């Protein structure tokens, strides 16, 4: 029995969700990963700094959405700097050893600010939506078939809710050319580049998600954790929901990838 329990523990992917004041969506992300077959721990960032919690004990690291530290100095900037200065070495080792990293919404902004994904140091940043206000709406997304992203593997299109106020990805042409773009906003027919409101932020080139060169570090502005059950779809009562739900595919891809290691 003890050997069987150890075997189950070995093949069960372990996910670590890092939160700070202002984080939201961590409970929904935890539920999604658990439904996909993972073991999940949610920890405040101070648990790494003060309590010796080790990133290396996990295979998937997640930065949820929300407004970390109130986005007082810009979306994700304070947490991004904190991650870079206090946890940078641990995350570098984590990625070098093959770990997966997912940033959603504000978590995507944190990854960019921390330099874990191309950000300010690479000529790419986030700014306020073209509309000048918070945008909350469902969005159509096309998966770039030329981008080998673990999280979007085998997916062609997605329909997910977006909710952000500083979600516009901007950069010069050379910087944008060098990005590994994984997701683009489209209209309902799949046409891109999409205009407002299909591209809710005005993000350049309709970019909604990018990954690193390995495909293991992924940041996206839309929120897959908000569409893991059929009844969360706005057209559920009319039978329009997908199965499996589009958002759930992101999490199950990560879990399946770790299980195949």
N, C-alpha and C positions, 0 to 999 in steps of 0.2 A: 504493500500500500504506500509506503514511504517513497519507494522508487517511482511509482506511478504519479504521485503528487509532484515529485521533483520534475518529471518529464513534462507534466502539464504546465508547470511554472516556466520551464525552459522554452516551450513553444507558444506561450501566451505573450504577445507583444506588450511592452510596458510603455505607457504614455505619460509624459509629465507636462502639465499645464501650468504656466507661470502667470500669476496675477499680481496686480498692484492696486492701490486705491484708484477707483475709476474704471477698473476692468469690468466688462460685462460679457455674457455669452459663454463663460467658462463652464457653467452647469450644463448648458445645451451641448457644448463640445464634448464634455465628459460622457454625456448620455450617448452621443453618436458613436464615440469610440468603443464604449462598452457594448453597445448593440452590435458593433462590428467584430467583437470578440477580443478586445484588448483589456488589459488591466490599467486603470487610470488613477493618477494622483494629481490633485490640484494643490499648488503650494504658493504661498506669498514669496516674493523675491527675497525678503529678509531671511527666509529659511536657508537660503544658500549662503548669504553673507554672514549670518550669525550662528546657524545651527549645523553647518557642515553637510547639508543635503548635497548629494553628488549627482550631477547631470549624467555622468557616465553609467549610472545604474539603469538607464532607460534607453529605449531605441527611437522614440519619437518625442520631440520637444515642440510645444505649441504656445504661441502668443495670441491670445484672444483679442476680440475687438473691444469697443468701448471708448473711453476718454481717459487714458492712463494719466494720472496726476492732473486731471482736468485739462490736459493739452494746453496748459498755461503759456508755454513758450513755443507752441506749435505742435501739430499732431504727432504724437509719439516721440517727441524730441527728448523730454526728460528721461523717460524709461529707456530710450535708445542709448543715451549717454551712460546711464547707469549700467546697462547690460555691457556696453563696450568696455567701460573702465573696470567694473568689478567682476564680471563673469566672462570677459573676452577670451581668456586663456582656456577656460573649461569648455566653452563652445567651440573654439578652434579644434581642440582635441576631439570633441564629440563629432564634429563633421568629418575630421580626418579618419575617424574610425568607422564611418559609414552611417551615422545617424541621420534621421529625417527631421526636418524642421518645417513647421507650417505657421504662417502668420496670416491672420484674417482681419480685414478692416484696419483698425488701429494697430493690430499686430503686424500687418504688412508695413505700415509706416514705421513701426519700431525696428523691424528688420532692416529697413533702408537707412534709418538714422544711425543704427548701430554698425552699419557697414557689413552686415551679414549677407545682405543682398545689395546690389548696386544702389547707392544713394547719393548723398551730397558729394562724397569724394569722387563719384563717377559722373558728376554733372546731371544727376537725376534727383528730383525732389517732389514733394506734394504741396499743393496750394489749395486755396478755397475754390469751391465749385463755381463754374461760370454763372450759375443762377444767383450766387451770393448768399445762399442759405442752405440749410440742411435738406438733403434729398433722401426720401425713403420710398422706394418703389421696386417692383419686380423687374428684373433685367434679363434680356436674352444674351447668351454668351456663346462664342465660337471657340473651340479648342484648336490651337495651332497644331496641325498634324506633323509639323517638322520639329516640334519641341518635345524632347524626350523627358517629360515630367512624370515622376512616379505617381503623383496624386491625380493626374488627369489621363492616365494611360487607358486606352480603349474607349475614351469618351469623345464624341464629336460635337455635341451641343449641350448647353446647360440652361436652365431657367431658374434663377435664384434671386432672392431679395437683396437689394443694396441699401445701405443706410450710412451716409457719411456727410460731413460738411467741408472737409478738406481732403477730398478724394481725387483731385485732379493731378495726375502724374504729368510732370513737365520735364523738359530737358532739351539740349540742343540736338541737332540732327545726328551728329556723330554718336552722341551718347545713346540716343534712342536706337540707332542702327546696331549698337553693340549689345543691346538687351536680348535676353532669351525670353521672348514673349510667349506666354502660355495661353492667355485668355484675352479675347477682344470683345467689346460690346458690339451687338448687332441689333437690327430691328427684328420684328417678328418673323420676317421672311428670311432672315439670315444675312441680309445685306450689310456690308461694312465698307468704309467707316460709317458708323451710325451717328446721327445728330441727336441733340436733346429732344425729347427726354429719354430716348433709348440709351444714350450715353449720358448718364445723369450728372456727371461732374464736368464734362467737357475734356476729359483725359485725352492727351495728344495721341493720335493714331488709334483712339478707342481702346487703349491698353487697360485691361482690368486685372491682369495677373502676370507675374514674371517668375522665373526660377533661375537658379544658378546653372553653371555649365554641366554639373553632374545630374541635374534633374531631381536632386534630393532636398533642396531648399526651395520652398514655394511660398510666395506671398500673393494674396488676392484680396480685392476690395469687397466683392459680394460675400454674403454670409451663407455658406453651405449648411451650417448647423441649424439654420432656421427652416430647413426643408428636408427633414429626415423621416417625417410621417406624412402619409397621403393627405390627411385632413389639414395640413398646413398650407397646401396649395390653394390659391385664391379661387380656382375653379373646381375644387374638390366636389362640391355639391352637384356639379354638372358632369362629373365623371372624367374630368380632364387631368387628374393627377397621374404621375408616372409611377411605375413600380419596377425596380427599386427607385426611390426618390432621388432626384438629381443630386441633392446635397449629400446624401448618404454615400454616394459613389466615391466622393473624395476621401472619406474616412475609411471605407472598406478597401480602397486601393492601397492606402498606406499600411493597413493591418495585413493584407494579403502579401504585400511586398516583404514585410519583416518576417512573416511566417516562412517565406521561401528561402531565407538566408541559410 
